[in-house]
Amino acid sequence: MSGLGADLADLVLPSACAGCGAERVPLRFGTCADCAAALEALVPHETAPVPPPPGMPSCTAVGPYGGPLRGVLLAYKEKGRHRLARPLGTLLAVAVAEAARRGGAGPALPLRLIPVPSTSAAARERHGDHMARLATHAVRRLRMAGWNADVSRPLRALPRPDSASLDVTGRATAAESSLRIKGARIPISRRRPTMRGTLIVVDDIVTTGATLAAVARRLREADMQVTGAAVLAATKLRSARSPIRVRAPTPGPPGPKVRRSVPRTRGDERPSAG
């Protein structure tokens, strides 16, 4: 649907902006024009909690967990606006490309995105694994930019407590104990990932870094070396002892760029399984 038909659909099926919650406004990508512009202006940056947990890979985030990015993430994960997966996947693709470059990789090498798995309960509640969906959209955008990208899902997640109720140590323990390696493994070089293949772990939000560290450790146990991690948002811990460290963006080596414009998404208030 496009043009007049899409405009009429917005009138018949009005939806609040996913970024700021404003109602009865013209929507672009599921957000108002101001929020869409703010999302497109985000610049991926290296981020990590201080101190980082043992084994946490180098992490690149699209932006801080706040403003329109926070609103869109919550609308996607908790409010069933699954059509936001496409624009969020585009943003994730930019972070993945930056993480790969920081790890010394380039578009000619096989690039494998490994989404942090959802538990069965979370997947049922959200009508699918939300990170697997985002990773699929990110791979499509990376391929359009010339990257040899694909999604691999070597991990499964067992039931675990809600991380919001846990401290830093509790999160690390829960993440470590819930992850298991599946039978199938990734068919690329394990020992020299920057020479013949690149593994990037992808997640929606990084807080303590416990989950990313646990994923990297599990993959290393299966002889799969993680190059880095890419997330949509980095949140600051409430404890003053463990702030999130943000480094200014640095230019990477030349190579195909992932186009930053977020694809147009209409009618994203309707849940979808894709």
N, C-alpha and C positions, 0 to 999 in steps of 0.2 A: 504494500500500500504506500502510495506516495502522493505528493501534491495536494490537490483539493481533498481527495479521499482521506488522507492522513489528518488534515486539518479538521475535517468533519468528525473523524473518529475521536480526536481530542475533545471536541465539544460533547459528543455523546458519552464518551468514557473518560471523564476528567480524572486526572491523577495528580497527587501532590508531587512536587519536586523531590526526588530521592536525596538530593544533597542538603537542602535547607528546610524542606517541608512546606514551602510556599504553595498555596493552592490557587487554582484557576489562573495559571500562568501558561504561556506557550512553552512546551517542553521540547528539549533537544537532548537526545541520548537518555531520556528519562529524567533529565534535570532541566532547570531553567537555564537561560543563556549565561548568567553570571557564574553559576556553579560549573557548567560545562567548560567555560573559559578557565576557571580556577583549576580544574582537573587537567586540562591540556597544558597548563603552564608548569605543572610539577616536574621537577628535575630529579631523577634517581640519584641517590647518594649512599655512601657506605655508612652503615650503622651497626652498633653493638651495645649491649648492656655493659656496665662497668661494675665489677669485672665480668668478662664473658665466661660462661660455664665451660668446663674442660671439653674440648673436642668440637666446639661450635665453629662451623665454617664461616668464612668471610661472607657478610650479608649485605645485599643491596636492597634498599627500600624505595618505593615510588615517592612516598611522602610521609609526613607525620600523621598519626592517628587523630585526626581532628578535622573540623570544617566539613566541606562537601565530601571529601574522601571517606570520612567516618560515616556520614549519612548514607552514602551510596553502598558502602560495605554492609551496614546494618540492614538496609532495605533488601539487599540481595540475600543475605544469610538468614535473616530472622523474619522477613515480611513476605517471602515468596516471590519477590520480583526478579525471577530468574532470567529475564531478558537483559538484565544488567550484566550478565556474564560476558556478553560480547564486548562492551566498552571496557569493563574491568580486565578482561583478557588482553585487550590491546595495551592497557597500562602495564600489566604484568609482563608482557612481551618486551617492552622497553627495558624494564628492570632486569629481565633474564639476559638480554643482549649485553647490558652493561656489566652484569656479574660475570658473564663468560669472558668478556674482554679483560676485565680485571684479573681473571685467572689465567690470562695468557692465551686464550683460545680464539679461534676465528671461525667465520661462516663455513669454511671448507670442511671442517671436522664434524663428525656426527655429534649433535647436541641432543641430550636426553633430559627432559624435564621430569622430575620425580615429585609428584604432589604428596604432601603430608596426608596420610589417609584419614578418613572419618571413621568413627565407630559405626557399627550397624545401626545403633539407635539414632545417632545424629543423622545418618543418611536417610533413614525412614522419615524422620521429622522434617527434613529439608527436601524431601522428594529427590534424593540423589546425593552423591558425593560432591559437595560444592567446590572443592579444590580440583578434583578431576575434571569437572566441567570447565573451570577457569583455565586449567592447563591446556585443554583441548583447543579453546579459543586462542590462547597465546601461541600455540604451535602453528595454527593457521596464519596468524599475522607474521610470525617469524619466517615461515616458508615464503610468504609474499615478498619479504625483504631479502630473500636469497640464502637464508640459513637452512642447513640440513638438519631440521629439528623433528623430534617425535616425543611422544609421552610414554614413559615406562612406569609401571605400578608394581614394584617388587615387594611392597610392604602391605601389611594389613594391621588394623588397630583393634585390640581387644577393649572391652568396656573399661572405662577409667573415670575417676571422680571429676567433677567440674573444676577446672583449673582456677576459676575465680575464687574458690574457697580455700585455695592452697597457697602456702608461702613458697619462696624460691626453692627450698630444698624439697618440699612436697611435690612441686611441679616437675622437678627433675626426676624424682623417684617414679611418679606416675607415668611420665612420658617413656622412661626407660623400660618399665615393666609391661607397658601396653603394646609395644611394637613387636611384630614378628615378620620374618622374611618368608615370602611365598616360595613355592617350588621353582617357578621360572625366574631366570636371572637375565640381566641385560647383556646382549651379545656384542660388547665392545671391550677394548682393552681396559684391564683393571689397574695395571701397574703404572702406566704412563698415560693418564687421562688427557693431558694437554697435547699429547702427540697424536693420538688416534681417536679420541672421543672426550666429551665433556659432560659431566653429570652436574646438573643444577637442581637443588631441592627447592620447591616452591611452596609457599604458605601464604595465608592472608595477612596475618599480623604477627609481629615479633614483639615480645615483652621481656621475658627473662632470658630467652634464647634456649631454654631447656629442651623444647621439642626439636628444634633444629639440631642441637647437639646430639640428642638421642637418635635421631634419624641417621645422622652421619656415622655414629658409632655402629649402629646396626648394619649399615651398608658396608662399612669397613670390615666387619666380621665376616661378610660374604665376599670379601676381596673386591669391593666396589669403592673406588676412591672418589669422594665428592670434591668437585672443583670450587663450588660456592653455593650460596643460597640467594633467592630473590623473593621478596615479599611486597605486598601492596602498601602496608603501613607499619610504622614503628611507633610504639607507644612508650611513654615514660613511666617508669615505676613510681609508685607513690612513696616508696622509701627513699630518703635522701642519700642512702648509702649506695644505691645501685641505679644511677641515672643512665639514660640512653645517650650514647656518644654519637654525634653526627659529624661526619667529615664533609667538607665542601666537595662538590663534584669536580672530577678531574677529567680532562680529555683523554679518550682512549685511542688505540691505534685505528687507522683507517679501515673501513669495511662497510658492507651494506648497512644502512640505517633502517631501523624499524620506524615506519611512519607514525608520527605522534598523534595525528588526528583521530579522535574517538569516533567509531562508526555510529551512524544514526540508528537509534532504536526507538520504535514506536510501540505503544500498547504494552509496556513492560510491567504493568500492574497485574497482568495475568500470568499465573504460574505456568512454567513449562518444564518438561523433563529433560530438555536438551542442554 
